Every structure is written in structure tokens, then in C-alpha cells.
Amino acid sequence: MENYPSSAPAFGIGAILFFVAIWLVCIAGVWKVFTKAGKPGWAAIIPIYNVIVLLEIVGKPIWWFLLILFPCTSFIFVIWTYNLLAKSFGKSEGFTVGLVLLNPIFMLILGFGDAVYLGPSAKEANINNRFGSDDYQKPFDPQA
């Protein structure tokens, strides 16, 4: 049997380093988003707790974690949560599309950009009309 030189180990190590770098960039974006929202940044690295903190940021109940966990409902509720996250930072539905399709990039934009956390945008969190506006299209504008 002949021994052939193989580049597989070098390729494997390179791939692992590439994916670790991507993972660190994702963690940095989510860490900064959590920090802007007044939550602990280290929560971004704890697998289940980070979803619970994200639900607290957007103003949804913690039991939504179960809806995100199940395969049949996860797609809808993850997109809904990202939409509420974008709204909580004053962004539009176009930003939600970016969060769904290019999540690491848009989390970095949200975390390190000029976006300011305006509070949870979920209807349940705003029951008492915290922002003082009666116009449903401009919930963050002061009442005239």
C-alpha cells in the first residue's frame, strides 16, 4: 500500500478556524445588541438563555421559547421575533428581512451602528400605551 500525502488535515483545521471566526463575529453582534438593550452581554454565549433574553428585549413572554423550539412553528416565530427586535430598535420591515437572510451582518449593524433601543415593541409590553402616542403608525412620537 502506498502512502500519499494528504492535505485533508490542513483543510479541516482551516475550515474549523473559519467557522470559529464566523461564530465569534455572530457572538460579538448579539453581545452588543443585548448590551444596548440593557441586558447582560454574556447572555449571548449561553444557548437557551440567549433566546429567553431576546424574548425579554422584544417584550414577548418566555413561553414563546417553546414555540421557537418546535420545528412546525419555529420559522414563523423566529421571523416574528426578529421583526419585533427591529421595531424595538426603530428599524423597518426591510431590516427584518436582513435579520432573517443575513443575520450575522445585520446583528453587527444593529449592535455597532447608531440604532438606539426604544423599548419592547410587542403589543403585550405596551398595553398601557407607555410611549404616549395614539397613532399606531408612530408609536414613539410624543402626543401632540
N, C-alpha and C positions, 0 to 999 in steps of 0.2 A: 504494500500500500504506500502510495506516495504522499508526502506532506506538501500541501500547497499553502503559501502564505495567504492569510485571510485579513481583510480589512473590516470584518464584521464587528470585532470588539471596539475598534475606534469609532465606527459608525454608531454603535449602541451608546457609547459614552457621550458622543456629540449630541445625539438625539435626547438623551436624558438631560444634559446641560441646557439644551434649547428649551425643553418643556419646563424645567425648573425656573429658567429666566422668565418665561411667559407667566408662570404661576406667581412669581414674585411681583411682577407688574400688576397682575389682577389683584393681588392682596393689597398692594400699595394704593390702588384706586379705591377699593372698598373701605380700607382703613381710613382714608381721608374723608370719604363721604360720611362714614359713621362719626368721625370727629366733628365735622361741620354740623351734624345734626345733634350734637351734644351727647352722643353715646360713646362708650369706650372703644377706641380703635382696635384694641387687641381682640375684640369680638369677631373681627373679620377672619381670624385664623381658626376659630372653633366651629366645626362643621354644622351642627344643628343649631347652636346658639346664634350664629350669624343670620340665619333666616328669621329667627324669633326677633332679633334686634331690628332687622329690616322691616318686619311687620309692625313693630312699635313705632318706627320712624314714619311710616305711611299712615298709621292710625288704624290698622286693622287688628282684630282680635287674634290671640295666639293660636286658637284652634284652627285658623287658616293654614297653619303648618301641615295639618293632616290633609287638607285639600291640595296643597302643593306636593305632598308626598305621593299621593296616588296617581298612577300613570294616566288614567282617563281624564282627570281634572287638572293635572299639573300644568299643562300647556296654557290653558285659559287663565288660571290664577297667577301664574308667573308673569304673563303679559300684563294682567290687570295690576299686579303689584308694581311692575316696572312703570306703568302709566301713572300710578299714584306717587311713585318716587319722583318721576319727572315733574309732576304737578306740585309736589312738596317743595321742590327747588325752583318753581316758577318757570319751568320749561314746557314746551308744547308737545303735541302728539308726535310730531316728527322726531323729537328727541327720544320718545318711547320706541319708535321703530329702530333708531340707532342702538338703544339699550338692548333690544331683542336680537338684532342681527350682528352687531359688533360690540358686544358687551364690554370687553376689557378697554377698548378705546374710549367709549362713551362714559364708562365709570371714571377713567382718568380725567376726562374733560369735566365731568361733574365734580370730582373731588378737588382737582388742582386748578380749575377755572374760576371764573368770577361769580359762579352761582351761589346764592345765599339761601340757607334753609329758612323757609317761611312758616313751617309748622306742618303737621299732618294734614293731608288733603282729603282723606277719606270722609265720607258723609257722617259716619258714626262719631268721628272725632270732632266734628264741627256742629254738633246738634244745637248748641246754644248760640250759634252764629258768632263765634269768637272774634271774627275779623270785622264785624260791624257793617257789613255790606249786604244790601238786599238784592243786588244784581247778581244773579247766578253766574254770569259770564265774567265778572270781575270780582271774585271773592276777596281779593287782597287790597282793593281800593277802599279808602275811608268813605264813610257815608257822607253824602253832600248835604 
